[in-house]
Amino acid sequence: MGNNNSINIRNNEIQGSSNCFSRFYSVANEWYFSVREGEDKGPYTSRLAAESNLKRYLLNKEHFELNKMQIIISNLKFI
């Protein structure tokens, strides 16, 4: 056996990504993406549509988290 020091990258995996799997997958020509909350989103007609909707999902989540923080801060009472 030879010593092989190369790293194999799986299909659909972005090099340098901390995820060990792709967020995107297809079943019966319909595309989905996975989120950390354990819920899969889809189906979408293409991977491009799934990617676009993932971006929209993350922006909405970021917006919600920012608003939530602003509400918490505004409700703080200083003694």
matplotlib code that plots the C-alpha trace (Angstrom):
import matplotlib.pyplot as plt

x = [0.0, 1.2, 1.0, -1.8, -1.8, -4.5, -7.8, -11.0, -13.8, -17.3, -19.7, -21.5, -19.2, -17.5, -13.8, -12.9, -16.5, -16.9, -20.0, -19.3, -22.3, -24.1, -27.2, -28.7, -30.1, -32.6, -35.3, -37.3, -36.0, -37.1, -34.5, -34.4, -32.0, -31.4, -31.2, -29.7, -33.1, -33.6, -36.3, -35.8, -37.1, -38.5, -39.3, -37.8, -37.6, -33.8, -30.8, -30.4, -33.9, -33.1, -29.9, -31.8, -34.4, -31.7, -30.2, -33.7, -34.3, -31.0, -31.6, -35.1, -33.6, -30.9, -33.5, -35.6, -32.7, -31.6, -35.2, -35.4, -32.2, -33.4, -36.6, -34.7, -32.4, -35.2, -37.0, -34.0, -34.5, -31.5, -31.5]
y = [0.0, 3.5, 6.4, 8.8, 12.2, 13.7, 14.8, 13.6, 16.1, 14.7, 15.8, 19.0, 19.8, 23.2, 22.9, 24.5, 24.2, 23.2, 21.1, 17.5, 17.3, 19.5, 21.4, 20.6, 17.3, 16.1, 13.5, 12.6, 15.8, 18.1, 20.0, 20.6, 22.2, 21.3, 23.8, 23.4, 23.5, 20.0, 21.0, 20.5, 23.2, 22.5, 21.2, 23.5, 23.0, 23.3, 23.5, 27.1, 27.8, 25.9, 28.0, 31.2, 30.2, 29.3, 32.8, 34.3, 32.0, 33.0, 36.7, 36.4, 34.5, 37.1, 39.9, 38.1, 37.6, 41.2, 42.4, 40.0, 41.4, 45.0, 44.2, 42.5, 45.5, 48.0, 46.1, 46.2, 48.3, 49.9, 50.4]
z = [0.0, -0.8, 1.5, 0.2, 1.9, -0.3, 1.2, -0.5, -0.7, -1.0, -3.7, -2.9, 0.0, 0.0, 0.8, 4.1, 5.3, 9.0, 8.1, 7.4, 5.0, 2.5, 3.6, 0.2, -1.0, -3.6, -3.5, -6.7, -8.5, -5.6, -3.7, 0.1, 2.6, 6.2, 9.1, 12.5, 14.2, 12.7, 10.2, 6.5, 4.1, 0.7, -1.8, -4.4, -8.2, -8.3, -6.2, -7.1, -5.8, -2.6, -2.2, -2.7, -0.2, 2.3, 2.0, 2.6, 5.6, 7.2, 6.6, 8.2, 11.1, 11.6, 11.4, 14.0, 16.3, 16.0, 16.8, 19.7, 21.2, 20.7, 22.6, 25.4, 25.7, 25.6, 28.5, 30.8, 33.8, 35.4, 39.1]

ax = plt.figure().add_subplot(projection="3d")
ax.plot(x, y, z, "-o")
ax.set_aspect("equal")
plt.show()
